Amino acid sequence: MSINKKYFYIKLKDTFFDSEEMKLLEMQKNGIHYQVLYLKMCLHAAKTEGKLLYKDLIPYTPEMISQVLNVNIDMVRVGIKVLQQMGLIEILDTGAIYIMDMQLLIGKSSTEAERKKAYRLKIAEEKKLLNNNGHDTVMIDQNTAEKWDICPPNIEIEIEIENPSGQMSLGESFSVFWKAYDKPIEHDRCLKYWRDKIDPELYPSITSHAKKYSLSTEKQFRKNPINYLKGKCWEDEIITKDSDFKRPIYKDLTEAAIRGNA
């Protein structure tokens, strides 16, 4: 009797640890431990699309995270603050923790007949290569693309095949906007509005404006993101005292986080 189970996973590019965030994180005291904590949180949140909230009801305390992820409690307490300060996670007023870049990492698959599907996809890929007379360009129909998402082959060609135009997907674009706006309120409602009401051609301009707006306006005075989107506030002019506004350079965040726990 076959068992059809679903499992979730995260996908890391080979340049993951070369990213600015990971390099800045690693340079902190105990930075490597915080990287491990971050990856464990990502894995634990994969099946909930980046949201850490026990049974969607109870916020995870540092003690709960320490127990579930098997990480030293002091590392968790300081690490959570460091990750939050670096914008890698957001903690809502409800206590829910969101992994900000989770939509770029998660995938899911099924255990039943997975190897057969992968094998058929490999054959289909080779046939398409032959039909293209050896050219490097591979045309993939929608059904094949969906199968790849369900059961990715061992060798993935994500950017060139799945997204030849270089345009971000809905989930990716919203994740970038959400991180840039930096006021995590009504996430699900904003995501629905982004999906249903926002023209994809406006994604870059909205995100660019949101980043400038978040830099020029303190979080407590910033509009709630749903009101920002509904009011088309990206069309408003931003007036700042310093037009060359820059994000702060992260140095050693660990001491500040420790003092916050004192």
PAZAPA-4460 file (N, C-alpha, C; in steps of 0.05 Angstrom, whole numbers, plus 32768, in hexadecimal, padded with zeros to 4 digits):
% residues 262
    n_x    n_y    n_z   ca_x   ca_y   ca_z    c_x    c_y    c_z   seq   type   mol
   8011   7FE8   8000   8000   8000   8000   8012   8019   8000     1      M     A
   800D   802A   7FED   801E   8042   7FEB   8015   8057   7FFF     2      S     A
   8028   8066   8008   8023   807C   801B   8029   8096   800D     3      I     A
   8015   80A8   800C   8019   80C1   7FFF   801B   80D7   8014     4      N     A
   8033   80DE   8019   8039   80F3   802D   8045   810B   8020     5      K     A
   8041   8122   802C   804D   813A   8022   8063   8143   8036     6      K     A
   8079   814C   802C   808E   8157   803D   8096   8172   8031     7      Y     A
   80A1   8182   8042   80A9   819D   803A   80C7   81A0   803E     8      F     A
   80D3   81B2   802E   80F0   81B5   8030   80F6   81D2   8029     9      Y     A
   810F   81DA   802F   8118   81F5   8027   812F   81F1   8013    10      I     A
   8130   8204   8000   8145   8202   7FEB   8158   821A   7FF0    11      K     A
   8172   8213   7FF2   8186   8228   7FF5   8198   8229   7FDD    12      L     A
   819C   8241   7FD2   81AF   8244   7FBC   81CB   8240   7FC7    13      K     A
   81DE   8239   7FB4   81F9   8235   7FBD   8206   824F   7FC6    14      D     A
   81F9   8266   7FC1   8204   827F   7FCA   81F6   828A   7FE3    15      T     A
   81E6   8278   7FF0   81D6   8281   8007   81E7   828E   801C    16      F     A
   81FE   8282   8023   820F   828D   8039   8220   82A4   802F    17      F     A
   821F   82AA   8015   822D   82C1   800A   821B   82DA   800A    18      D     A
   8202   82D7   8011   81F0   82EE   8011   81F8   8302   8027    19      S     A
   81F0   831B   8023   81F8   8330   8036   81ED   832A   8052    20      E     A
   81D4   8320   8053   81C9   831A   806D   81D8   8305   807C    21      E     A
   81DF   82EF   806E   81ED   82D9   807B   820A   82E1   8083    22      M     A
   8217   82F2   8073   8232   82FB   807A   8231   830D   8093    23      K     A
   821D   831F   8093   821A   8330   80AB   8213   8321   80C4    24      L     A
   8202   830C   80C0   81FB   82FC   80D7   8212   82EC   80E1    25      L     A
   8223   82E2   80CF   8239   82D1   80D7   824E   82E1   80E6    26      E     A
   8250   82FB   80E0   8265   830C   80ED   825D   8313   810A    27      M     A
   8244   830E   8112   823C   8312   812E   824A   82FE   8140    28      Q     A
   824C   8305   8159   8255   82F1   816D   8240   82DA   816E    29      K     A
   824A   82C2   816C   8238   82AA   816A   8228   82AA   8151    30      N     A
   8231   82B8   813C   8221   82BB   8123   821B   82A1   8116    31      G     A
   822E   828E   8117   8229   8274   810A   8212   8265   8118    32      I     A
   8210   8268   8132   81FA   825C   8141   81DF   8269   8139    33      H     A
   81E0   8283   8134   81C7   8290   812B   81BF   8288   810F    34      Y     A
   81D3   8282   80FE   81CD   8278   80E3   81BF   825C   80E6    35      Q     A
   81C9   824C   80F8   81BD   8231   80FC   81A0   8235   8107    36      V     A
   819D   8247   811A   8182   824C   8124   816F   8255   810E    37      L     A
   8179   8267   80FD   8168   8272   80E7   8160   825B   80D4    38      Y     A
   8172   824A   80CD   816C   8234   80BB   8159   8220   80C8    39      L     A
   815C   821A   80E2   814A   8208   80F0   812E   8215   80F1    40      K     A
   812C   822F   80F5   8112   823C   80F5   8105   823B   80D9    41      M     A
   8115   823E   80C4   810B   823C   80A9   8100   8220   80A4    42      C     A
   810E   820B   80AC   8105   81F0   80A8   80EB   81EB   80B7    43      L     A
   80EA   81F5   80D0   80D2   81F0   80E0   80BA   81FF   80D5    44      H     A
   80BF   8216   80C8   80A9   8226   80BD   80A2   8220   80A0    45      A     A
   80B0   820C   8094   80AC   8206   8078   808F   81FE   8071    46      A     A
   8084   81EE   8082   8069   81E4   807C   8053   81F8   8082    47      K     A
   805A   820E   808F   8047   8224   8094   804E   823D   8085    48      T     A
   805E   823A   8070   8065   8250   805E   8073   8267   806C    49      E     A
   8084   8260   8080   8094   8274   808D   8088   827F   80A7    50      G     A
   8072   8275   80B0   8065   8280   80C8   806A   826D   80E0    51      K     A
   8075   8277   80F5   8079   8267   810D   8065   826F   8122    52      L     A
   8050   825E   8125   803B   8262   8138   802F   8247   813E    53      L     A
   8033   823D   8156   802B   8221   815D   800D   821D   8158    54      Y     A
   8007   820A   8147   7FEB   8204   813F   7FDB   821D   8137    55      K     A
   7FEA   8230   812C   7FDF   8249   8123   7FD1   8259   8139    56      D     A
   7FD8   8253   8152   7FCA   8260   8168   7FDD   826B   817D    57      L     A
   7FF2   825C   8184   8003   8262   819B   801E   826C   8191    58      I     A
   8027   8284   8199   8041   828E   8191   8057   827D   819D    59      P     A
   806D   827A   818E   8084   826B   8198   8094   827D   81AB    60      Y     A
   8099   8275   81C3   80AB   8283   81D5   80C7   827A   81D0    61      T     A
   80DB   8289   81D9   80F7   8280   81D6   80FB   8264   81E2    62      P     A
   80EE   825F   81F9   80F0   8244   8205   80E5   822E   81F4    63      E     A
   80CE   8234   81E7   80C2   8220   81D4   80D5   821B   81BC    64      M     A
   80DF   8231   81B1   80F1   822F   819A   810A   821F   81A2    65      I     A
   8115   8225   81B9   812D   8216   81C3   8127   81F8   81C5    66      S     A
   8110   81F1   81D0   8108   81D5   81D3   8103   81C7   81B9    67      Q     A
   80F4   81D4   81A7   80EC   81C7   818E   8103   81C5   817B    68      V     A
   8114   81DA   8179   812A   81DA   8166   8145   81D0   8172    69      L     A
   8144   81CA   818C   815C   81BF   8199   8174   81D3   8197    70      N     A
   816E   81EC   819E   8182   8201   819E   8184   820D   81BA    71      V     A
   819C   8214   81C3   81A0   821F   81DD   818E   8237   81E1    72      N     A
   8181   8239   81F9   816D   824E   81FE   8179   826A   81FC    73      I     A
   8192   826E   8205   819F   8288   8204   81A5   8290   81E7    74      D     A
   81AC   827C   81D6   81B0   8281   81BA   8196   8289   81AD    75      M     A
   8180   827D   81B5   8166   8284   81AA   815E   82A0   81B1    76      V     A
   8161   82A7   81CB   8158   82C1   81D4   8167   82D8   81C5    77      R     A
   8181   82D5   81C3   8191   82EA   81B6   818D   82E8   8198    78      V     A
   818E   82CF   818E   818C   82CB   8171   8172   82D6   8165    79      G     A
   815C   82D2   8173   8142   82DC   8169   8143   82FB   8165    80      I     A
   814F   8309   8178   8151   8326   8177   8164   832E   8160    81      K     A
   817A   8320   815C   818C   8326   8146   817F   8322   812B    82      V     A
   8171   830B   8128   8164   8305   810F   814E   831A   8109    83      L     A
   8140   8323   811E   812B   8337   811B   8137   8352   8113    84      Q     A
   814D   835A   811F   815A   8373   8119   8165   8374   80FC    85      Q     A
   816D   835D   80F2   8178   835B   80D7   8162   8358   80C2    86      M     A
   8149   8356   80CB   8133   8354   80B8   812F   8338   80AC    87      G     A
   813C   8324   80B8   8138   8309   80AF   811E   82FC   80B9    88      L     A
   8115   8306   80D0   80FB   82FD   80DA   80EB   8315   80E3    89      I     A
   80D1   8312   80E5   80C0   8326   80F0   80AE   8319   8105    90      E     A
   80AB   8327   811C   809A   831D   8131   8082   8330   8133    91      I     A
   806A   8325   812E   8052   8335   812F   8049   833A   814C    92      L     A
   8035   834C   814F   802B   8351   816A   801E   8338   8175    93      D     A
   8014   8326   8165   8008   830D   816E   801D   82FA   8178    94      T     A
   8036   82FF   8173   804C   82ED   817A   8054   82DA   8164    95      G     A
   8045   82DA   814E   804C   82C9   8137   8067   82D3   812B    96      A     A
   8078   82C0   8124   8092   82C6   8118   8091   82BF   80FB    97      I     A
   8098   82D2   80EA   8099   82CD   80CD   80B6   82CD   80C3    98      Y     A
   80BD   82B9   80B3   80D7   82B8   80A6   80D4   82C9   808C    99      I     A
   80E2   82DF   808A   80DB   82F3   8075   80E0   82E8   8059   100      M     A
   80F5   82D9   8055   80FC   82CF   803A   80F3   82B3   8035   101      D     A
   80DF   82AA   8045   80D8   828D   8043   80CC   8286   8028   102      M     A
   80BE   8298   801B   80B2   8291   8001   80C8   828B   7FEC   103      Q     A
   80E0   8294   7FF1   80F6   828E   7FDE   8102   8273   7FE4   104      L     A
   80FB   8267   7FFA   810A   824F   8003   80F9   8235   8003   105      L     A
   80DE   8238   8007   80CF   8220   800C   80C7   8211   7FF2   106      I     A
   80C2   81F7   7FF5   80B7   81E7   7FE0   80A9   81D0   7FED   107      G     A
   809B   81C0   7FDE   808D   81A9   7FE9   808C   8193   7FD4   108      K     A
   8089   817A   7FDD   8089   8164   7FCB   807A   814D   7FD7   109      S     A
   8077   8138   7FC7   8069   8120   7FD1   807B   8108   7FCE   110      S     A
   8079   80F6   7FE2   808B   80DF   7FE2   8083   80C9   7FCE   111      T     A
   8069   80C8   7FC7   805F   80B3   7FB6   8068   80B7   7F99   112      E     A
   8075   80A2   7F8E   807D   80A1   7F72   808F   80B9   7F6A   113      A     A
   809D   80C4   7F7E   80AD   80DC   7F78   80C4   80D5   7F65   114      E     A
   80D1   80BF   7F69   80E8   80B8   7F57   80DE   80B3   7F3B   115      R     A
   80C6   80A8   7F38   80BC   80A3   7F1D   80B6   80BE   7F0F   116      K     A
   80AB   80D1   7F1E   80A5   80EB   7F12   80BF   80F9   7F0A   117      K     A
   80D3   80F7   7F1B   80EC   8104   7F15   80F9   80F8   7EFC   118      A     A
   80F6   80DD   7EFA   8102   80CF   7EE3   80F3   80D7   7EC9   119      Y     A
   80D9   80D9   7ECA   80CA   80E1   7EB3   80D0   80FE   7EAB   120      R     A
   80D4   810F   7EBE   80DB   812B   7EB8   80F7   812C   7EAB   121      L     A
   8109   811C   7EB4   8123   811B   7EA8   8122   8113   7E8B   122      K     A
   8111   80FF   7E85   810E   80F6   7E6A   8101   810C   7E59   123      I     A
   80EC   8119   7E64   80DF   812E   7E55   80F2   8145   7E4F   124      A     A
   8104   814B   7E63   8117   8160   7E5F   812A   815A   7E48   125      E     A
   8134   8141   7E47   8146   8139   7E32   8138   813A   7E17   126      E     A
   811E   8132   7E16   8110   8133   7DFC   810D   814F   7DF3   127      K     A
   8108   8162   7E05   8105   817E   7DFD   8120   8189   7DF3   128      K     A
   8135   8180   7DFF   8150   8189   7DF6   8155   817F   7DD9   129      L     A
   814D   8166   7DD4   8150   815B   7DB9   813F   816A   7DA5   130      L     A
   8126   8170   7DAD   8114   817F   7D9B   811E   819B   7D95   131      N     A
   812E   81A6   7DA7   813A   81C0   7DA2   8154   81BF   7D93   132      N     A
   815B   81A7   7D89   8173   81A3   7D79   818D   81AB   7D89   133      N     A
   818C   81A4   7DA2   81A4   81A8   7DB2   81A7   81C4   7DBD   134      G     A
   8194   81D6   7DB8   8197   81F1   7DC3   8193   81F0   7DE1   135      H     A
   819E   8204   7DEF   819D   8205   7E0C   8181   820C   7E16   136      D     A
   8172   821B   7E06   8158   8224   7E0F   8144   820D   7E12   137      T     A
   8137   820A   7E28   8124   81F4   7E2D   8109   8200   7E32   138      V     A
   80F5   81F9   7E21   80DA   8202   7E25   80CB   81EE   7E36   139      M     A
   80BE   81F8   7E4B   80B0   81E6   7E5D   8093   81EF   7E5F   140      I     A
   8081   81DC   7E5A   8065   81E3   7E5C   805C   81E6   7E79   141      D     A
   8043   81EF   7E7D   803A   81F5   7E98   8038   81DB   7EA9   142      Q     A
   802F   81C5   7E9D   802C   81AC   7EAC   8047   81A3   7EB6   143      N     A
   805B   81A5   7EA5   8076   819C   7EAD   8081   81AE   7EC3   144      T     A
   807C   81C8   7EC0   8085   81DB   7ED5   8078   81D5   7EF0   145      A     A
   805E   81CE   7EEF   8050   81C8   7F08   805C   81AE   7F15   146      E     A
   8062   819B   7F03   806E   8182   7F0D   8089   8188   7F1A   147      K     A
   8098   819A   7F0E   80B2   81A1   7F19   80AF   81AD   7F35   148      W     A
   809A   81BD   7F38   8095   81CA   7F52   808E   81B5   7F67   149      D     A
   807F   81A0   7F5E   8077   818B   7F71   808E   8179   7F77   150      I     A
   809D   8172   7F62   80B3   815F   7F65   80CB   8169   7F56   151      C     A
   80DC   817A   7F62   80F2   8185   7F53   8107   8170   7F4D   152      P     A
   8113   8170   7F35   8128   815D   7F2E   8141   8163   7F3E   153      P     A
   8153   8150   7F3E   816B   8152   7F4E   817C   816B   7F46   154      N     A
   817C   8171   7F2C   818A   8188   7F22   8176   819E   7F1B   155      I     A
   8175   81B3   7F2A   8161   81C8   7F26   816C   81DE   7F15   156      E     A
   815B   81E8   7F02   8163   81FF   7EF1   814D   8214   7EF6   157      I     A
   814D   8220   7F0D   8136   8230   7F16   8133   8249   7F06   158      E     A
   8148   825A   7F05   8145   8275   7EFA   8141   8273   7EDB   159      I     A
   8152   8264   7ECE   8151   8263   7EB1   8137   8257   7EA7   160      E     A
   812C   8244   7EB5   8114   8236   7EAA   80FA   8240   7EB6   161      I     A
   80F9   8242   7ED1   80E0   824A   7EDD   80D9   8267   7EDA   162      E     A
   80EE   8278   7ED7   80E9   8294   7ED7   80FB   82A2   7EC2   163      N     A
   80F7   829C   7EA8   8109   82A6   7E94   8109   82C4   7E92   164      P     A
   80F4   82D2   7E9A   80F3   82EF   7E98   8101   82FD   7EAE   165      S     A
   8109   82EE   7EC4   8115   82FB   7EDA   8102   8308   7EED   166      G     A
   80E8   8307   7EE7   80D3   8314   7EF8   80CD   8303   7F10   167      Q     A
   80CB   830F   7F27   80C6   8301   7F40   80AA   82F6   7F40   168      M     A
   80A6   82E0   7F4E   808B   82D5   7F51   807C   82E6   7F65   169      S     A
   8062   82E0   7F67   8051   82F0   7F7A   805C   82ED   7F97   170      L     A
   8062   82D4   7F9F   806B   82D1   7FBA   8086   82DE   7FBF   171      G     A
   8098   82DD   7FAC   80B2   82EA   7FAF   80AF   8308   7FB0   172      E     A
   809F   8313   7F9E   809C   8330   7F9E   808F   833B   7FB7   173      S     A
   807B   832C   7FC2   806E   8335   7FDB   8082   8333   7FF2   174      F     A
   8092   831E   7FF2   80A6   831B   8008   80BA   8333   8008   175      S     A
   80C2   833B   7FF0   80D4   8352   7FEE   80C6   836C   7FF7   176      V     A
   80AE   8370   7FEF   809E   8387   7FF8   809B   8387   8016   177      F     A
   8093   8370   8021   808D   836E   803E   80A6   8374   804E   178      W     A
   80BD   836B   8045   80D6   8370   8053   80DD   838D   8051   179      K     A
   80D9   8399   8039   80E0   83B5   8035   80CE   83C8   8046   180      A     A
   80B4   83C1   8048   80A1   83D3   8056   80A6   83D2   8074   181      Y     A
   80AD   83BA   807E   80B6   83B8   809A   80A2   83C1   80AE   182      D     A
   8089   83B9   80AA   8074   83BD   80BF   8061   83A5   80BD   183      K     A
   8068   838F   80CA   8059   8376   80C6   803E   8375   80D4   184      P     A
   802A   8380   80C7   800F   8380   80D1   7FFC   8376   80BB   185      I     A
   7FEB   8363   80C2   7FD7   8358   80AF   7FE5   834C   8096   186      E     A
   7FF7   833A   809B   8007   832E   8086   7FF5   8320   8071   187      H     A
   7FE3   830E   807B   7FD3   82FF   8068   7FC0   8310   8058   188      D     A
   7FB5   8325   8065   7FA3   8337   8057   7FB2   8347   8041   189      R     A
   7FCA   834F   8048   7FDA   835E   8034   7FE2   834C   801D   190      C     A
   7FE9   8333   8023   7FF1   8320   800E   7FDA   831B   7FFB   191      L     A
   7FC2   8318   8006   7FAA   8314   7FF5   7FA5   832D   7FE3   192      K     A
   7FA8   8345   7FEE   7FA3   835D   7FDF   7FB9   835F   7FC9   193      Y     A
   7FD1   8359   7FD0   7FE8   835A   7FBD   7FE2   8347   7FA6   194      W     A
   7FD8   832F   7FAC   7FD2   831B   7F98   7FBB   8323   7F86   195      R     A
   7FA6   832E   7F92   7F8D   8332   7F84   7F8B   834E   7F77   196      D     A
   7F98   8362   7F82   7F92   837D   7F7A   7FAA   838C   7F6D   197      K     A
   7FC2   8382   7F72   7FDA   8391   7F69   7FE3   8386   7F4E   198      I     A
   7FE8   8398   7F3B   7FF2   8391   7F21   800F   8388   7F24   199      D     A
   8017   8370   7F1A   8033   8367   7F1D   8047   837B   7F12   200      P     A
   803F   838B   7EFE   8052   839E   7EF3   8059   83B4   7F07   201      E     A
   8049   83B7   7F1B   804E   83CC   7F30   805F   83C2   7F47   202      L     A
   8064   83A8   7F48   8074   839D   7F5E   808E   83AC   7F63   203      Y     A
   809F   83B0   7F4F   80B9   83BD   7F54   80B5   83DA   7F5E   204      P     A
   80A4   83E9   7F53   80A0   8405   7F5B   8095   8407   7F77   205      S     A
   8082   83F5   7F7E   8076   83F5   7F99   808B   83EE   7FAD   206      I     A
   809B   83D9   7FA8   80AF   83D1   7FBA   80C4   83E6   7FBE   207      T     A
   80CD   83F3   7FA9   80E0   8409   7FAA   80D6   8420   7FBC   208      S     A
   80BD   8428   7FB7   80B1   843E   7FC6   80AE   8435   7FE4   209      H     A
   80A6   841C   7FE9   80A2   8413   8004   80BC   8414   8014   210      A     A
   80D2   840D   8006   80EC   840D   8014   80F3   8429   801C   211      K     A
   80EF   843D   8009   80F6   8459   8010   80E3   8463   8026   212      K     A
   80CA   845B   8024   80B7   8464   8038   80BE   845A   8054   213      Y     A
   80C7   8441   8056   80CE   8435   806F   80E6   8442   807B   214      S     A
   80F8   844B   806A   8111   8459   8073   810B   8475   807D   215      L     A
   80F7   8481   8071   80F1   849E   8077   80DD   84A1   808D   216      S     A
   80CF   848C   8095   80BA   848E   80A8   80BD   8479   80BE   217      T     A
   80BC   8481   80D7   80BF   846E   80ED   80A7   845B   80EC   218      E     A
   80AC   8442   80F5   8098   842D   80F3   807E   8434   8100   219      K     A
   807F   8442   8117   8067   8448   8125   8055   845C   8116   220      Q     A
   8062   846D   8105   8053   8480   80F5   804C   8477   80D9   221      F     A
   8056   845F   80D2   8052   8455   80B7   8035   844A   80B4   222      R     A
   8029   844E   809D   800F   8442   8098   8010   8424   809B   223      K     A
   7FFA   8418   80A3   7FF9   83FB   80A2   7FFB   83F2   8085   224      N     A
   8009   83DD   807F   800F   83D5   8063   7FF6   83D2   8052   225      P     A
   7FE0   83C8   805E   7FC7   83C4   804E   7FBC   83DF   8046   226      I     A
   7FBE   83F3   8057   7FB5   840E   8050   7FC7   841B   803B   227      N     A
   7FE1   8415   803D   7FF4   841F   802A   7FED   8414   800E   228      Y     A
   7FE7   83FA   800D   7FE1   83EE   7FF3   7FC6   83F8   7FE8   229      L     A
   7FB2   83F8   7FF9   7F97   8400   7FF0   7F97   841E   7FE7   230      K     A
   7FA7   842E   7FF5   7FA7   844B   7FEE   7FBA   8452   7FD8   231      G     A
   7FC7   843E   7FCC   7FDB   8442   7FB6   7FEF   8457   7FBE   232      K     A
   7FF9   8454   7FD7   800B   8468   7FE2   8027   8468   7FD5   233      C     A
   802C   8454   7FC5   8045   8454   7FB6   8046   846A   7FA1   234      W     A
   802F   8476   7F9C   802F   848D   7F89   8035   84A7   7F97   235      E     A
   8036   84A7   7FB1   803B   84C0   7FC0   8059   84C6   7FC0   236      D     A
   805F   84E0   7FC1   807B   84E8   7FC3   8085   84E6   7FDF   237      E     A
   809E   84DD   7FE2   80AB   84DA   7FFC   80BF   84F1   8000   238      I     A
   80BB   8501   8014   80CD   8517   801A   80DD   8510   8033   239      I     A
   80F8   8510   8030   810A   8509   8046   811D   8520   804A   240      T     A
   8128   8521   8062   813C   8535   8068   8156   852F   805A   241      K     A
   815B   8515   8057   8174   850C   804A   816C   84FA   8033   242      D     A
   8170   8502   801B   8168   84F2   8004   817A   84DA   8001   243      S     A
   8191   84DA   800D   81A3   84C3   800B   81A0   84B1   8024   244      D     A
   8187   84AC   802B   8181   849B   8042   818D   847F   803D   245      F     A
   819A   8474   8051   81A5   845A   804F   819D   8449   8067   246      K     A
   819C   842F   8062   8196   841D   8078   81AE   841C   808B   247      R     A
   81A9   8417   80A5   81C0   8415   80B7   81D2   83FD   80B1   248      P     A
   81EB   8400   80B6   81FF   83EB   80B1   81FF   83D9   80CA   249      I     A
   81FA   83C0   80C7   81F9   83AE   80DE   8215   83A8   80E7   250      Y     A
   821A   83AC   8100   8234   83A5   810C   8230   838E   811E   251      K     A
   8237   8391   8137   8233   837A   8149   8218   837F   8158   252      D     A
   8204   836F   8150   81E9   8372   815C   81E6   8361   8175   253      L     A
   81F9   8350   817A   81F6   833D   818F   81F5   834A   81AB   254      T     A
   8207   835D   81AF   8208   836B   81C9   81EE   8379   81CE   255      E     A
   81E3   8387   81BA   81CA   8396   81BD   81B3   8382   81C4   256      A     A
   81B3   836B   81B6   819E   8358   81BB   81A0   834C   81D7   257      A     A
   81B9   8348   81E1   81BD   833E   81FC   81B3   8352   8210   258      I     A
   81BA   836C   820B   81B1   8381   821E   8192   8382   821E   259      R     A
   8186   837D   8207   8169   837D   8206   815C   8367   8216   260      G     A
   816B   8351   821A   8161   833A   8229   8167   833D   8247   261      N     A
   8178   8351   824D   8180   8353   8269   8168   835C   827B   262      A     A
***
